[in-house]
Amino acid sequence: MSRGQDPAQGADSGSRALRWAAAAALLGALLIYNHVDASPEATAPRPAPAPTASPTPVREDPGIPQRGPALPRSAPVRLAIPSVGVDAPFTELALDGAGRLNAPPAEDGNLVGWFREGASPGERGNAIVAGHVDTTTGPAVFWPLSSLKPKEKVTITRADGIEATFTVDGVETYPKNAFPDQKVYGETEDAQLRLITCGGSYDHVARDYTANVVVFAHLDSFTWA
């Protein structure tokens, strides 16, 4: 989206919402199953020059109740969680042929992935960010994710030069065979964030963890990077 462009014109939000609904139905509890499997090589998007104008307001549908701040669509480029020492670049994630979300490449343990068919961080809806808890070489970027506490901050720098700050609402661990799809992926009236990694015990037969850790957060504020 170019700077100053009406977001209602710059992106087909209706069709994107339909794509996200379909993708969420396919994702189910399969998100981040492949905790150490390498996906195809990808590179993190490069930041755009910092904009000089205020963000274009998001056009609201008067027929749908809305709450909280929201931003136009823009890809994330860096994630920071100071309280647990996370500082990592992004790569984009997509579904594979079986409808499962590809994990970030395992060769880089300090890399997080954004599901590009969903909301972007700061945009109204659920932005899905996944990362490895470990790799074959040791702890990875989301190793400390389960230690996050409510009211701690998550900052995402976006390609449009905006730093979006999210406040943690809670951290939950769910068995992979009883994953609450609707709670994690369902539509929201505000701009929310889900950080997801593996958790529970490691099953050496399945070569995977038995659970997923999910951080729930909402957009609290934003500023220019």
N, C-alpha and C positions, 0 to 999 in steps of 0.2 A: 504494500500500500504506500503510495507516495505521501509526502508530508502535506498536511492540510486537506487531504481528500476526505470526503464524506464516507464514513465507514459503511453506511448502508449502500453506497454505490461501489465502493472499493472491493467489497467481498459479498458474495451471495450467502448471507447468514442463514437464510432458510434452508438452502440446499446443504450447507455445511452441517446444520443441525440434524438433517435427515441422515447424512453420511455418518455422523457421530453416533446417532441412535443405532444404526445398523452395525457399526463397528463395535459398539459396546455390547451388543447382543452376541457378537461373535467372540469378543474377548473373554467374557465370563471370568472364571477363575484361572484362565490360562495365562494371564498377564504375569510376566516375570517368572515363569516356570523354568526357563532356561537360564539358570543363574550363573553358569560359567560357560555356556555354549557361545562360541563366537558367531556373530552375525556378519553379513557382508560389510566390507570396509565402508566407512562413512566419515565425513569431516564435519566439524561443527560450523554452523553458519558464521560468517564474519560480521562484526558489528557495523552498522551504518553510521555515518557522521551524526553527531548529536544535533537534534533539531533546534531551531531557534524560536519556534512558536509554541503556544500552549497546545496540548493534545486536543484533537477534534472531539467534541462531546459525542457520546454514543447516543444514537437515536433510539428512544424507547417506544415500545408498543403500548399505547394507553390502555389496551385491553388486558395486559398481563401485569400483575403486581410485581414491582421491582424494589430492591433494597440494596444499599451499599454502593461504593464506587465501582466503576468499571472502565476499561480502556478499550481503544480500537485494537484490532488484531495486529500482532507483531510477534515474530519468532523470538524465543529466548536464546541468549548467548552465554550467560554465566549464572551459576547458582552459588549463593553464599549462605551458610548457616553458622554464624560466628560462635554460637554457644557450644557447638560440637566439632568445630574446626573443619567444616566442609567448605571448600572453594574449588569449583569444578566447571569446566566448559560443557556445553551441550552438543549432542548430535540429535538428528531427527530419527524417529522410529516409525515403522509402518507394519502392517499385518503381512504375514507370509501367506502362501497359497492355501494353508489350512485354517486361516483366520486367526492365527496366534500372533501376538505382538513379538517382533524380533527384539531380543535383548541388545543392549549396547555392546559393542565389540569388547571381548574379554581381555584383549591384549593391553588395554589401557584401563587400569583399575580406578583412575580418577576421572571418570567420564559419566555423565548422566544423559538420559535420553528423554525426549519429549515426543508424545504421540501426536504427530502432525495433523491427523484428521480430526482431532478434538479441539477444544478451546485452547487458545494460547494463554499463557500466564498473565492474568490481569483482565482478560476478556470475560464477559459474563458467561458462566457455565463452569464445568469442571476441567481444569488443566491437569493432564496426567503426566507425571514425571517418574521414570523408573531408573533404578541403578543397582549395581551388584553389591551384595553384602561382602562377598569375597570372591577370589579367583583361585586358580591353582597355585598362584604365587603368594597368597596371603590376603589379609583384610583389604577390602575395596572401599570405594567412596561412601557407600551407605552403611558401612559397618556400625557407626554410632547412631544410626537413625532411631533405634528403639529407645534411646536414652533422652530423646527430646521431651520437653515438658510443655504443658499448656502455657500460653502467653509468650513463649519464646518466638523469635523472629526468623523468617526466611526471606532472603532478598534475591530477586531475579532481575538481572540486567537484560533488557530486551534490545532487539536490533534497531528500534526507533530511538534509542538513547534514553529510555525511561527506566528507572529503577523502581520496580514494584515490590513493596514490602508486605509480606503475609504474616498473620499472627496464627500460631498453632492453637487449634481448638482441642485436639486430643490425638493420642497415639494408640492404635489397636493392633492386636495380632489375631489373625484368623486362620484356621486350618484350611488348606487348599481344597479339601473336599467339602467345605461348608463356607465358601467365600460369599459374602453378601453383595452380590453384583449391584443391586439397585442403590444400596447405601453408598457404595464407593463410586459408581459410574453414573448414577441417576442425574437427571437434569436439576439444576439449581437456579434460583432467582438472582443470585449474586455471583461475584467472581470468586471462585474457590480453587484450591490446589490440593492435589493428592500426590504424596510422595510414597512410592511403593518399592519394597525390596523383599528379599526372602527372610524367613525367620523360623522359629521352632527348632526342632532337632534335625540333624542331617541323616537322611536315609541312604545308607551305602549301597543298598540293592537298586533303588530307583535313581541313585546318584543325583539327589535333589533334596532340598529342604522341605519340611512337611507343612510349613505355614508361610503366610505373607504378613509383613509389617506394613501398616498403612498409617501415614500421618495425614490428618485432616487439618486444613488451614484455610483462612479467608483473606481476601485482599483488604489491607488496613489503610495503606497510604501509597503515594507514588511521588517521585521527584525525578528531575533530570540527572542523568549519570555524570 
